[in-house]
Amino acid sequence: MIKGKAFRVMLDKFFESPTTQDARVQIELPNGQMMDIAEISLLENRILGSFETHRLVIKVEQPMGAMGKIIRRL
């Protein structure tokens, strides 16, 4: 699990590079399938006594068109 503050730090490091600023953003599912991000929402929890009062939810969708093969991890 990643908290919002740590997520922000990671994203800031990625976006220092001009290459990543124009990169496609996808999520890899546990089965290896790649999905496009469709929406990111901030939701409030209504559970009394919960330490996590809010959550970021990322909705995904099937990629439009065929994706090329990944050649390496940078």
C-alpha positions as CSV (number, residue, x, y, z in Angstrom):
1,M,0.0,0.0,0.0
2,I,1.3,3.5,-0.9
3,K,0.1,6.6,1.0
4,G,-0.7,9.8,-0.9
5,K,2.4,11.7,0.3
6,A,4.8,8.9,-0.9
7,F,2.9,8.7,-4.2
8,R,3.5,12.4,-4.7
9,V,7.2,12.2,-4.0
10,M,7.5,9.3,-6.5
11,L,5.6,11.2,-9.2
12,D,7.6,14.4,-8.7
13,K,10.8,12.4,-9.3
14,F,9.5,10.9,-12.5
15,F,8.3,14.2,-13.9
16,E,11.7,15.8,-13.6
17,S,12.6,14.1,-16.9
18,P,11.1,15.4,-20.2
19,T,10.8,11.8,-21.4
20,T,8.4,10.9,-18.7
21,Q,6.3,14.0,-19.1
22,D,5.0,12.7,-22.4
23,A,5.0,9.0,-21.5
24,R,1.7,7.0,-21.6
25,V,0.5,6.1,-18.0
26,Q,-0.7,2.6,-17.4
27,I,-1.3,0.2,-14.5
28,E,-0.1,-3.4,-14.6
29,L,-2.5,-5.9,-13.1
30,P,-1.3,-9.0,-11.1
31,N,-2.0,-11.2,-14.2
32,G,0.5,-9.0,-16.3
33,Q,-2.2,-7.2,-18.3
34,M,-1.6,-3.5,-18.9
35,M,-4.5,-1.0,-18.5
36,D,-4.9,2.7,-19.2
37,I,-5.9,5.1,-16.4
38,A,-9.4,6.5,-17.1
39,E,-10.0,8.5,-13.9
40,I,-8.5,9.3,-10.5
41,S,-10.9,10.3,-7.7
42,L,-10.6,11.4,-4.1
43,L,-13.2,9.6,-1.9
44,E,-14.1,10.0,1.7
45,N,-14.5,7.0,4.1
46,R,-17.6,7.1,6.3
47,I,-16.3,4.5,8.8
48,L,-16.2,5.6,12.4
49,G,-12.8,5.2,14.0
50,S,-11.0,4.5,10.7
51,F,-7.4,5.8,10.5
52,E,-7.8,6.2,6.7
53,T,-10.4,9.0,6.3
54,H,-9.9,9.4,2.5
55,R,-8.7,7.3,-0.4
56,L,-7.5,7.9,-4.0
57,V,-9.2,5.6,-6.4
58,I,-7.8,4.9,-9.9
59,K,-10.2,3.6,-12.5
60,V,-8.7,1.8,-15.4
61,E,-9.9,0.8,-18.9
62,Q,-8.8,-1.4,-21.8
63,P,-6.1,0.3,-23.9
64,M,-7.3,1.7,-27.2
65,G,-5.4,0.0,-30.0
66,A,-2.6,-2.5,-29.9
67,M,0.4,-1.8,-27.6
68,G,4.0,-2.5,-28.6
69,K,6.1,-5.0,-26.8
70,I,8.0,-3.6,-23.8
71,I,11.7,-3.9,-24.5
72,R,13.2,-2.9,-21.2
73,R,12.6,-1.2,-17.8
74,L,14.5,2.1,-17.3
